[in-house]
Amino acid sequence: MKTQERILFVDDDKHLARIVEDFLKHENFDVRTAGSAEDALKVLEKFQPDIIVLDINMPGMGGIGFLKRISNPDGTLKYSVLVLTARAVMKDFFDSVAVDGFLPKPCSELDLIRKIRAILTERQLQQRPPLGVTAGDHTAIRVVIGEDDPDMGRLYLQMFKDCGFDVHLAKNGPEVLERTVAVHPSVVIMKDLLPNMNGSVVARLIKTMPTSMHTPIIIHDTTRTTKPTPESIQSVDVFMFSSLAQDLINAVHAVLR
């Protein structure tokens, strides 16, 4: 079973923290909250997060003071940090502190989860073994990846290419279908909620074409809490609740064995 990724959410707005905590838990994250920078430091004594979501404008030590406390001697941060702050102060803040990303307040839950997943995938990419360790295993494998989010598409492209895959990106359902017909991939990977045509519909069409009917199809959907009915994904070889690049690469390993 995949280990839950851990998030520490730091914000003095208790109502917001409660809403965000519930949303992130629904997305299968292990979540802790702190109402101040001081409380966040106490949480870190017993909880090691994969990412910290931090409101900069808090009383007391505040976000800036907190970042100084979690910095290494060389100025880098010990944790991945996503900053929530007002647009007016973003530029000045990022001139002096190298965090992983930022979002303006207020932001939607969907924007928050999209940014968190992008940062976590980027961290996975940075922690990969040297290229020579893995690249030779995948040289001839061609994949089509359906992803409409530009940040996630860029990360998938880089991570799969670093493993030696021949990658073809598509931004919507019809493009996935076109790429599949054009390049004859070894496997198709796509999110289910694609523009213009859902992944499950694309999968059915791919499986009806003689040249692609045996192509393995992997679909992922992080918005669901339960697996779709067998009828709705009967053309799908693997359905996943995770959109992390390394999980998708592992799934490719499995279907091509």
Secondary structure per residue as TSV (DSSP state, phi and psi in degrees):
chain	resnum	aa	ss	phi	psi
A	1	M	-	360.0	135.4
A	2	K	-	-68.5	134.4
A	3	T	-	-69.5	136.7
A	4	Q	-	-66.3	139.4
A	5	E	-	-80.6	145.5
A	6	R	E	-106.2	133.5
A	7	I	E	-127.2	133.8
A	8	L	E	-108.1	118.9
A	9	F	E	-105.3	119.6
A	10	V	E	-116.8	112.3
A	11	D	-	-160.9	138.5
A	12	D	S	-81.0	-5.0
A	13	D	-	-84.7	100.0
A	14	K	H	-63.4	-38.2
A	15	H	H	-64.0	-45.7
A	16	L	H	-62.8	-43.1
A	17	A	H	-60.2	-39.3
A	18	R	H	-66.4	-42.1
A	19	I	H	-64.6	-46.9
A	20	V	H	-65.3	-40.9
A	21	E	H	-58.7	-45.5
A	22	D	H	-63.3	-42.3
A	23	F	H	-64.6	-45.1
A	24	L	H	-68.3	-36.9
A	25	K	H	-64.6	-37.2
A	26	H	H	-62.2	-29.9
A	27	E	T	-86.2	10.8
A	28	N	T	73.5	30.8
A	29	F	-	-96.8	152.2
A	30	D	E	-90.4	112.9
A	31	V	E	-117.9	137.5
A	32	R	E	-124.3	150.0
A	33	T	E	-123.7	155.0
A	34	A	E	-142.6	138.3
A	35	G	S	-90.0	-1.2
A	36	S	S	-157.4	165.5
A	37	A	H	-63.2	-38.4
A	38	E	H	-62.8	-43.9
A	39	D	H	-65.3	-35.5
A	40	A	H	-63.0	-39.4
A	41	L	H	-63.0	-36.3
A	42	K	H	-67.4	-40.2
A	43	V	H	-61.1	-38.8
A	44	L	H	-66.9	-15.4
A	45	E	T	-68.0	-26.1
A	46	K	T	-124.3	-6.4
A	47	F	-	-134.4	122.3
A	48	Q	-	-106.6	100.6
A	49	P	-	-79.0	154.6
A	50	D	S	-78.4	-26.2
A	51	I	E	-154.4	145.8
A	52	I	E	-112.4	126.9
A	53	V	E	-100.8	118.2
A	54	L	E	-126.3	126.0
A	55	D	E	-82.2	123.4
A	56	I	S	-73.1	-38.9
A	57	N	-	-90.7	83.1
A	58	M	-	-127.6	152.6
A	59	P	S	-70.4	171.3
A	60	G	T	75.4	-136.5
A	61	M	T	-58.7	-36.7
A	62	G	H	73.2	174.6
A	63	G	H	-66.1	-39.1
A	64	I	H	-63.4	-45.7
A	65	G	H	-62.2	-38.3
A	66	F	H	-63.1	-43.5
A	67	L	H	-62.3	-36.4
A	68	K	H	-64.3	-36.7
A	69	R	H	-72.2	-23.5
A	70	I	T	-106.4	21.5
A	71	S	B	-93.7	146.8
A	72	N	-	-77.9	166.4
A	73	P	T	-56.2	-29.7
A	74	D	T	-85.5	3.5
A	75	G	S	95.3	-12.3
A	76	T	-	-74.6	160.3
A	77	L	B	-92.5	146.6
A	78	K	S	-75.6	-17.8
A	79	Y	S	-131.3	158.1
A	80	S	E	-70.7	134.5
A	81	V	E	-132.1	127.9
A	82	L	E	-108.4	121.9
A	83	V	E	-96.1	134.9
A	84	L	E	-105.2	124.1
A	85	T	E	-159.2	172.0
A	86	A	-	-79.5	145.6
A	87	R	H	-55.4	-37.3
A	88	A	H	-63.5	-26.3
A	89	V	H	-104.6	0.3
A	90	M	H	-60.5	-49.7
A	91	K	H	-61.1	-48.5
A	92	D	H	-61.0	-38.7
A	93	F	H	-65.3	-46.0
A	94	F	H	-77.7	-9.4
A	95	D	H	-70.5	-21.6
A	96	S	H	-118.0	-17.0
A	97	V	-	-130.0	129.1
A	98	A	-	-96.1	79.6
A	99	V	-	-90.3	176.0
A	100	D	S	-83.3	-20.9
A	101	G	E	176.2	174.6
A	102	F	E	-148.0	158.1
A	103	L	E	-138.0	141.8
A	104	P	E	-75.4	145.6
A	105	K	S	-97.0	138.8
A	106	P	S	-79.9	156.5
A	107	C	-	-132.0	158.5
A	108	S	-	-79.1	157.7
A	109	E	H	-61.7	-36.7
A	110	L	H	-67.3	-39.4
A	111	D	H	-63.9	-39.4
A	112	L	H	-63.3	-48.2
A	113	I	H	-67.7	-35.5
A	114	R	H	-63.5	-42.5
A	115	K	H	-69.1	-40.7
A	116	I	H	-60.0	-46.9
A	117	R	H	-64.8	-36.8
A	118	A	H	-64.2	-41.8
A	119	I	H	-66.9	-42.4
A	120	L	H	-64.4	-38.7
A	121	T	H	-67.1	-39.7
A	122	E	H	-61.1	-40.6
A	123	R	H	-65.1	-40.6
A	124	Q	H	-57.9	-42.7
A	125	L	H	-62.2	-43.2
A	126	Q	H	-68.0	-26.6
A	127	Q	T	-92.9	3.4
A	128	R	S	-65.7	152.5
A	129	P	-	-62.4	165.6
A	130	P	-	-54.7	149.3
A	131	L	H	-54.9	-39.9
A	132	G	H	-63.7	-18.3
A	133	V	H	-72.0	-33.8
A	134	T	H	-121.0	-22.0
A	135	A	G	-60.9	-37.5
A	136	G	G	-64.5	-19.2
A	137	D	G	-75.2	-16.2
A	138	H	G	-126.6	14.0
A	139	T	T	-53.4	-41.2
A	140	A	T	-95.0	4.7
A	141	I	-	-89.4	119.2
A	142	R	E	-101.7	131.1
A	143	V	E	-128.1	144.5
A	144	V	E	-105.9	129.0
A	145	I	E	-119.8	122.1
A	146	G	E	-98.3	113.1
A	147	E	-	-152.3	122.9
A	148	D	-	-92.7	-12.2
A	149	D	-	-85.1	119.9
A	150	P	H	-59.1	-40.9
A	151	D	H	-63.5	-46.5
A	152	M	H	-67.3	-38.5
A	153	G	H	-60.3	-42.0
A	154	R	H	-63.8	-41.7
A	155	L	H	-68.0	-42.4
A	156	Y	H	-60.0	-45.6
A	157	L	H	-57.9	-46.6
A	158	Q	H	-68.7	-43.7
A	159	M	H	-69.9	-42.1
A	160	F	H	-68.0	-39.6
A	161	K	H	-64.8	-36.7
A	162	D	H	-63.6	-22.0
A	163	C	T	-92.1	2.3
A	164	G	T	93.3	6.4
A	165	F	-	-75.0	150.1
A	166	D	E	-92.6	107.5
A	167	V	E	-105.8	134.8
A	168	H	E	-126.9	113.4
A	169	L	E	-88.0	147.0
A	170	A	E	-135.9	139.3
A	171	K	S	-97.1	-7.7
A	172	N	S	-154.4	175.0
A	173	G	H	-58.9	-51.7
A	174	P	H	-59.0	-34.9
A	175	E	H	-66.3	-36.7
A	176	V	H	-59.7	-44.6
A	177	L	H	-62.1	-44.9
A	178	E	H	-63.5	-44.4
A	179	R	H	-63.8	-38.3
A	180	T	H	-63.4	-43.2
A	181	V	H	-66.1	-38.3
A	182	A	H	-76.7	-40.0
A	183	V	H	-110.2	-9.0
A	184	H	-	51.7	66.4
A	185	P	-	-70.7	160.3
A	186	S	S	-75.3	-26.0
A	187	V	E	-157.6	148.1
A	188	V	E	-113.9	130.4
A	189	I	E	-123.7	128.7
A	190	M	E	-156.5	153.4
A	191	K	E	-76.7	153.4
A	192	D	S	-74.1	-37.5
A	193	L	S	-90.6	75.8
A	194	L	-	-100.4	149.7
A	195	P	S	-62.8	148.9
A	196	N	S	72.7	-31.8
A	197	M	S	-162.4	121.6
A	198	N	-	-64.6	154.6
A	199	G	H	-58.7	-38.7
A	200	S	H	-64.7	-33.6
A	201	V	H	-71.1	-43.4
A	202	V	H	-58.3	-42.0
A	203	A	H	-59.7	-42.8
A	204	R	H	-62.4	-41.0
A	205	L	H	-67.3	-41.0
A	206	I	H	-59.9	-41.4
A	207	K	H	-73.8	-12.9
A	208	T	H	-89.2	-12.9
A	209	M	S	-89.5	131.5
A	210	P	T	-56.1	-36.6
A	211	T	T	-78.1	-13.4
A	212	S	T	-130.1	5.8
A	213	M	T	-63.6	-21.6
A	214	H	T	-102.8	7.6
A	215	T	-	-74.1	123.7
A	216	P	-	-63.1	141.0
A	217	I	E	-125.3	128.0
A	218	I	E	-114.0	125.0
A	219	I	E	-119.9	138.2
A	220	H	E	-126.0	146.7
A	221	D	-	-150.4	107.6
A	222	T	T	-85.5	-3.9
A	223	T	T	-87.7	-12.7
A	224	R	-	-92.1	152.8
A	225	T	S	-110.2	-15.2
A	226	T	S	-130.9	154.2
A	227	K	-	-69.7	141.2
A	228	P	-	-61.5	164.3
A	229	T	-	-64.9	148.9
A	230	P	T	-54.7	-34.9
A	231	E	T	-64.8	-36.0
A	232	S	T	-76.0	-20.5
A	233	I	T	-125.4	31.6
A	234	Q	T	-66.0	-20.8
A	235	S	T	-94.9	4.2
A	236	V	-	-100.9	131.3
A	237	D	S	-81.6	-37.8
A	238	V	E	-138.3	127.3
A	239	F	E	-110.9	132.5
A	240	M	E	-128.6	146.9
A	241	F	S	-92.6	-6.8
A	242	S	-	-105.4	142.2
A	243	S	-	-111.9	8.3
A	244	L	-	-68.5	138.1
A	245	A	H	-58.3	-43.0
A	246	Q	H	-64.8	-36.0
A	247	D	H	-64.5	-39.5
A	248	L	H	-67.0	-39.9
A	249	I	H	-62.6	-41.6
A	250	N	H	-61.7	-37.7
A	251	A	H	-66.3	-37.2
A	252	V	H	-61.5	-44.3
A	253	H	H	-51.2	-47.7
A	254	A	H	-65.8	-45.1
A	255	V	H	-75.5	-19.5
A	256	L	T	-98.6	2.5
A	257	R	-	-67.8	360.0
